[in-house]
Amino acid sequence: MTFQRLAAASVIVSATILSGCGGDDLAGPGNGGGAPDVVGSYDLQSVNGDNLPATILQTPDGIVELISSNLLIRSDGNFVLDAAARATLTDGTSETVSDVTTGTWVLSGSTIVLVFDTGGCSESGTVSSNRITIEQDCDFGWRLVYEK
């Protein structure tokens, strides 16, 4: 795998970090009583229990690591997901790429559903205090933990 292909893989991986394949047709914040509490900026803490940077792709030619991700839940019912991944070849050459994804969110009780503008895909997670935990069953099987 060339550096360009490994870097391209990191873009694809970062672009699909949270753009799962659910079919919910929801939009805007819910009124489950906790909407004001969920609004804010969350930083990714771990992927499958591994602290960042977390290796998300490994080939004989190198690795792709997720180095950061921020999930901004806005009070207007929209969210912004900003993620950065680093592709490093075995010779030590590396490149960092970023991706920004947007969409809408709904909160029902302690469940948040993120509906992505790209393709209308959705993912759901659990909100607990200052933490959002998202299970990635559709795409990669990743468990993502974000904290305020």
Helices and strands as residue ranges (DSSP letters): H 3-15, H 35-38, E 40-47, E 50-51, E 54-59, E 62-73, E 78-89, E 94-108, E 111-116, E 122-128, E 131-136, E 142-147
